[in-house]
Amino acid sequence: VEGEMKRLQEAEVRIGEELNAEKEKCDIYERELNEEKSRTQQLMAELETVEEDVKKIEERVKEDMDKFSETSKQLKDERESSEKLKTEVEEERVIFEEKQFTFLAEKCKLEND
């Protein structure tokens, strides 16, 4: 009976030690899990910040593209206006040269008469 009691006490001690070892493992896993949870929350917060930054950048890019489009349209309009003015100036030059030629011809005719 004493041998049996001693064996049971040793088994109880061993089971207690094993239980303590398992509790320590559980504590370690729980700390690691909490650390991972904390890192995950931090990463989620960083991701949210990055997503907000991306939205702001996308808005600025859209505004810049709209400005570029407007500027491009203005340049096109100015180019067309410039071409129109060049044509008008050329037409006026031709008319002036015709009048000048007519004037010189009349002047020569009068001088010859």
Secondary structure, 3 states (H helix, E strand, C coil): CHHHHHHHHHHHHHHHHHHHHHHHHHHHHHHHHHHHHHHHHHHHHHHHHHHHHHHHHHHHHHHHHHHHHHHHHHHHHHHHHHHHHHHHHHHHHHHHHHHHHHHHHHHHHHHHC
